[in-house]
Amino acid sequence: MAETAACGQNRLNRLWPMASWRAALLMAFVVLVFGFTLFVVSARIWLPTDMAAPAPIH
């Protein structure tokens, strides 16, 4: 029984570096998406005044 647990623990230790890289890449992706959306939303600051206003409804 102890051998089975040790084997499972060994397998988990071998897979851990890949899991940590996957978690780090996922976190970097989330931060990049957040930064990109923040840039896009705040881009109205640099637009001319008439383009930053909402579209007129006729």
Wavefront OBJ file of the C-alpha trace (Angstrom):
o trace
v 0.000 0.000 0.000
v 2.829 2.386 0.844
v 4.476 1.703 -2.503
v 1.353 2.793 -4.354
v 1.190 6.069 -2.447
v 4.896 6.686 -3.022
v 4.491 5.973 -6.729
v 1.593 8.411 -6.957
v 3.578 11.065 -5.078
v 6.550 10.551 -7.407
v 4.313 10.983 -10.443
v 2.872 14.176 -8.941
v 6.376 15.554 -8.312
v 7.358 14.894 -11.913
v 4.244 16.687 -13.221
v 4.495 19.667 -10.843
v 6.954 21.749 -12.937
v 4.621 21.549 -15.934
v 1.622 22.501 -13.798
v 3.467 25.483 -12.328
v 4.490 26.700 -15.799
v 0.913 26.315 -16.972
v -0.335 28.318 -13.989
v 2.284 31.021 -14.565
v 1.413 31.304 -18.260
v -2.277 31.455 -17.460
v -1.678 34.228 -14.928
v 0.470 36.157 -17.438
v -2.260 35.774 -20.065
v -4.917 37.088 -17.671
v -2.736 40.088 -16.756
v -2.041 40.833 -20.433
v -5.734 40.670 -21.320
v -6.566 42.961 -18.391
v -3.858 45.430 -19.459
v -5.048 45.391 -23.065
v -8.662 46.045 -22.095
v -7.590 48.824 -19.744
v -5.657 50.429 -22.617
v -8.580 50.091 -25.037
v -11.092 51.527 -22.580
v -8.835 54.449 -21.681
v -7.977 55.183 -25.337
v -10.845 57.682 -25.413
v -8.514 60.130 -23.648
v -6.403 60.513 -26.801
v -9.306 60.768 -29.239
v -10.436 64.164 -30.496
v -13.361 65.571 -28.515
v -15.946 65.028 -31.243
v -14.935 61.362 -31.630
v -14.952 60.637 -27.890
v -18.606 61.615 -27.551
v -21.314 58.984 -27.935
v -22.851 58.566 -31.370
v -25.839 60.879 -31.939
v -29.307 59.331 -32.175
v -31.513 60.888 -34.879
l 1 2 3 4 5 6 7 8 9 10 11 12 13 14 15 16 17 18 19 20 21 22 23 24 25 26 27 28 29 30 31 32 33 34 35 36 37 38 39 40 41 42 43 44 45 46 47 48 49 50 51 52 53 54 55 56 57 58
